[in-house]
């Protein structure tokens, strides 16, 4: 009798647990089909190719290059004497900040504030209520080395009293996000990313997930970098990362994928995007530029500065982005490559792209805009995401500058060279879908899947 009772009780409990499991799985499955979609409703930037979105995009399509000679005497003894600096007359910092603010705020944070203002103006988003539903995620790759050097020298030569009270805030990597949040009163997630050259892409991907998971309805996100200094140039030269063969030909120095590439050219700037939950954007009749479909991350787990020799990390990040987007590789038309112009890195990324698309690789269009603006380090992935968003919206794929000679082992790649390419489909209802890669020292990788916006995808 006791045995029978135990048996019946156990069987009833088991059936209950089974039923609960089925209910949970059904709930999860339903949630996945109804997950919140994330769109881009505003973009802003300051860069070596322009300090407005309109001017930068025009210059990218017209083949303009922002790489210049570094004329300060401190660079004379360094192997690399070029960089992609922002034109100060184009930037006009004094129109955006007071003298006190210019002293108190790090250059990278200044750039981020300018780009954020552009993006928010474009999105027409400056809420007076529900401020807790708007967040900020902006990162930088390196702290302000100029402030570190100047403050240390002041301490050594003039004493403690000459250390500025602004010093610590100026060198914190999260201060750009903090300053944007404070300026606009945004009380949602206040997040900062610092993953070397993948920083900006990670910030965008993290923000997409914040919105998808209902932590926010709107995210102001991206990356910023302003660290062209003798110390940073010397440091990258010591690891043989910078282009040193083109000091007399700066416009030819940054040459992604080209056979004669010699290293990257350091750049500076900021790129900020406003991401928004789709229904939230529709309710206020916002202009939608593109949709973020997926986000993939991975680690090379191989070397602190070199990618995995077989491209495993890059391949995994791209696969994860496609899986997150719930699409297959055969619907992708374009890859905006990380391609910094280094001999090793570019070759490994090309190999990873070939592995991902296999026999279809020849039909995938690939380009890198770093030939125009150099490598913005922590602001690279986000600046180039903006150009990818514009490519999807405007149906124009930007070219790869200085790609004069395609290496023999890269003939399988369909590079967009010299001039922009029209991006058209025979079916006008078919969205344009791209991948944006960003890889960083330490073996950190990010990939974003971006699409032109289409209401046809609703309720799928």
N, C-alpha and C positions, 0 to 999 in steps of 0.2 A: 504493500500500500504506500509506504513511504517512498519507495523507488519510483512508483508510478507518478506520485505527486511531484517529485523532483524532476522527472523526465518531462512532464507536461509544462512545468514552470520554466524549465530551461528552453524548451521548444518555443514557448510563447515569447520569451525574452529575445531569442534569436530572430524570430519573425519580426518583432518590433524594431530590433536594430537594423534588420534588412530594409524594412519600410522607411526608417529614418534615413538610411544611406541613400535609398532611391530618391527620396524627397530632396535631400541635399544636392545630389548630383543633378536633379532636374532644375533646381534653383540656380545652380552654378551655370548649367548649360544655357538657361534662359537669360541669365545675366550677361553671358558672353555674347549672345546674339543681339543684345540691346545695349552694349557698352557705349559709353559716351564718346562721340566723335570730336576730334580736335582740329580746329582750322586756324589759319593765319589771317589776322585782320589788320595787321600793321607791321611795318618794318622801318628801321632807321639805321644809319651808319655814318661813320667818319672813317676815311681810309686813304691810302696813298693814291687811289685813282679817283677820288672825289669825296666831298663831305656832305653830299645829299644822295639819296637813292637814285634820283633821276640822273644826276651827273655821273655817278659811278657806273651805273648800268650802261649809259651811253658810251662812256669811255671803254668799258670792257668790250662792248660789241664793235667798237671802232679801232681796237688794237692799241690803245694807249698803255704806256708802261710808266709806273711811278717810281722806278728804281733810280737812285741818284748817288753821286759821289759824296763821301763824307770828308769835308774840308778841314775840320778841326785838327790841330796838330797832334792831339792825343791818339789819332788813328794812324799817324804816319808810320809807326813801327809795326803795325799789325798786318797780317797777311791779307785780310779782307778790309777793303776801304770803301765799301758801298752798302747801301741799305735803302729800303722803301719807306721813306719818311713822308709824313703828311705835310703838305704845303701850309705854312703858318698863315699866309695871307688868305688861303682858302678856309682855314679853320676859324680864325678870328676869335680866339678865346676871350679876349677882353669884352666882347659883346655878350658873352654868356655868364661871366663870373666877375665878381669884384676882386680887387687886389688882395683883400684878406682871404677870400675863398681860394684864389690861386695859390696862396702860400699854404693854406691849411689842407687842401685836397690834393691827393696824388694825381699825376697826369692821367693815368689809366682810368681813374674814377671820373675825372673831368670828361674824358671822351665818352664814357658810358652814359653819363648824365645827358650829354648832347644827343647821343643816338637814341636814348630812351624817350626824350622829348619828341623827336621826330616820329618815332614809332607810335607813341600814344596819340599824337596829333593826327597821324594818318588813320589810326584806328578810331579816332573820335571817341576816345575812352578816357574820361576824367570824372569818375563817379563821385557823388556826394554822399551816397548811402551804400550799404552793403560792402564797405571797404574791406571787410574780413574775407570776402570772396575773391579778392585780387591779390596775387602774390608776386614775388620777385625771385628769380634765380639767375644770378649773373656771377661769373667767375673770372679769374685771371690766372695765367700760367706762372708768372713770377712776380714777386713783390718789387716795389720801387727801389731798385739798386742805387739810383742817384741819391735818394734820401739817406740810405744806409751809409754810403761813402761820405757824403757831406757831413752827416751827423757824427760819425765816428771821428772824422778829422777835427770837427769843432770841439768835441769832447777832449781829444788828445791835446789840442793846441790852446784852447781857450777855457776849458773847464766845464763842469757840470751845468752851470747856469746857462750855457749856450746850447744846451740840448732842448729843442723845441717841444712844447707840450703836444704839438700835432704829430710828432714823429711816429709814435706807435700806431695811431689810427691810419696814418699814411701808408704803413707797410703791412696792414692786415688785408689778406686776400678777399675777405668778405665785405669790405667797405663799400665797394661799388653797389652791391645789392642793398646794403644798409642805407646808403645815401639816397638811392632811388625810392626805397620804401618810405623813408622819412619825408622826402620832398613831396610825395603824392599822398601820403597817409595810407598806403596799402598795408593791410593788417593780415593778409593771408600768409602762406608759406614764405619765409625769408631764408633763402637757401643760397649757398655758394659752392661752386665746384672748382677744384684745382687739380686737373688731370693732364698737366702739360699741354701738348698740342691737340688733345681731344676735349679740352675744357668746354669750349663753346657748344660743341655737339652734344656733350653729356648734359649741359645745362638745359638745352632745348628738349632732349629726350626725357629728362627727369620732370621737366615742367609738363610735358604732354601727359605723363603718368599721373602727376598731381591732379590734372583736370579730369582725366579718365576715371580716376579713383574718387572723384568728388571732394578732394581736398581744397579745390578752388574752381572757379568758373573762368577766370582770366589769369594768365601768367605773363609777366614781362621778363623776358629771358634772353640769354646770350653770353657773350664774353668780351673782354677788353684787355688790351695790352699796350704798354708804352714803355719800352725798356731798351731803346737803342742807345747804349752807352759804351764807352771804351771797355769797361769790365765785362759786359755781356758779350760783346763782339770777341774779345780776347778769349773768354771761356769757351764759346762755341768753336772758335778757331783751334783751340787746343785739342778738341775732340774731332777735328777735321770735318766739321759739319757744314761750314760755310763755303760759298763759292769764292775762290781766290784767284781764278784765272781770268777774270773779266773786270778787273779794276779800271781799265781804260775803256771798257765797253759796257757800262752799267745796264744799258737797255737790253743787252743780250745775255745778262748773267743768269737770270732765273729762267730755266728752260726745262719744264717738266717733261719727263719721258725721253727727251732728246738724247741721242747717242753721245753727245759731247757735254752733257750736264756734269757739273763739278761740285755741286753742293747748293744748299738753299741760301736765299737772300732774306735777311731779317726785315720784317715789316712791323708796322704799328697801326693801331686803330681799334674800333669797336663796332659791333653789329648787334642790334637788339630787335627781337621779334615780339609781337603781341600774339599770344596763342589764346584761343577762346573756345569754349564748348559750343558746338554747332547750334543748338537750339537757342542758347543765350545770344549768339551772334545774329541769328535770324530774327529774334524778337525785337532787336533794336535796328534792324535793317543795315547791318554792317556790311561793308565790302569784304568779300572773301577772296583772298589771293591764292590759297592752296590749302591742302589738307595734309596733316602729318598722319600717315597710316601706320607706321611702325617704328620701333626703336630696338636696336640690337647692341649688346655689349659683349666684350670678351677680353681675355688676357692672353698675351703671347707666352707668358711664363718661360721666357727664354733668355733675354738679355736686357740690360738697363737702357741701352740706346738703339740697338738694332732689332728689327722685327724678326719673327721666327723665319728661318731660311726658306721654309716651304709655304709661308703665308698662312699658316693655320689660324692665327688670331684674326687676321683680316677676313678670311673666309668665314670663320665662325660668326663674327659680328654681322656680316652681310646676311648669312643664313638666318640668324636670330631676328634681324630686322624684318625679313620676309615672313618668317613664321609669326611674328607679332602682328604684322599687317594682314596675315591670313591670305596671302597671295603666293603664287609661284613665280619663279625667276623668269619664266617665258613671257610675262606681261610687262616686264621692265624694259624701257627703251634707252635709258640714259644713266650713266654713272658719272657723278661729279667726284673725281678722284681726290684723294689726299695729296698724292704726288708732289712732293716738295722740291724736286729737282736734285735729289741725292742719288748717286749711282746705285746704292744697295736698295734703299727704300722703294724707289719707283719700280724697279725690276720685280721685287717681291709682290707689290700690289698688283702689277700686271699679271703675274702668275696666279694670284688669288682670284682675280676677275675671270681669267680663263677657266679656272677650276669651277667657279660658280655657274657660269653659263655654258661651259663645255662646248658642244658643237654649234651652239647658237651665238658664241662670242662675237663672231664677225658681224652680227646684226645689231650688236649693242654699241651705242655711241658713247665715247669716253672723252672727257676733257678735264683740264685743271686750269683754274684762273690764276694760279700763283705766278705764272709768267708775267702777269700784269702788275700784281701788287705785292709780290714776295710772300713770305711765310709769316703770318701774324701770330704764330705760336698759340697762346691761349685764346686768341680771337680769330683763329683761322677757320675752325669748323662752323662757327656761326655766321661769319661774313660770307663764306661760300655757300652756306645754307640759304642765305638771302638771295644770292645769285641763282641758286637752284630753284627756289620758289618763283622767282621772276621768269626763269626759263619755262617752268611748267605753265605759268599764267600767260606769258606772251608768246609761247610756242616758238622760242628762239633758244637754241643751244649755244652757249658762249664758246669761243675757240680757245685753243691752247697756244699761247704766244711762244715763239722761238722753238717750236717743234719742227726743226728743219730736216733732221735725219732720224727716221724711226729705226731703232735697233733691229737687227735681224731676228731676234727671238720675240719680237713684238708685232710681227706682221699680221698676227691673228686678231689684233685689236683694231676696231674701227674708230680711229682718232678723229676728233673734230679739230682741224688745224686752220690757221690763217684767218678764216672768216667765220662768222656765226652761221649756223645751219638752221634752216626752217624745220620745225618739228611738227609735222602734220600726220594725221591719220585719215585713212579713207573713210572710216566711220567717225563722224564728228562727235558722236556720243561716247566714244572710247576715251577714258581719261589718260593723260600723259603721266607716266609714273617713272620716278627717278630714285636712285640711291645716292646718298651723300656719305662719303667715308671721312673719318678723322681718327688718326692714330697718334699716340703720344709716348714719350720716353717712359720707361718703366713697364712697357709692354701693355699699355692700356688702349683699348680700341672702342670706337663707337661707330654706328651706322644708322642713319635716318632714312626711312622710306617716305617719300614725298610725292604727292599727286596733285594734278590740277583738280579743282573742285567740281564735283558733279552731283546733282540731286538724285541722279539715277541710282546711286549707291544707297540711298535712304532705305531704312528698314530691311536691308539685306541681312 
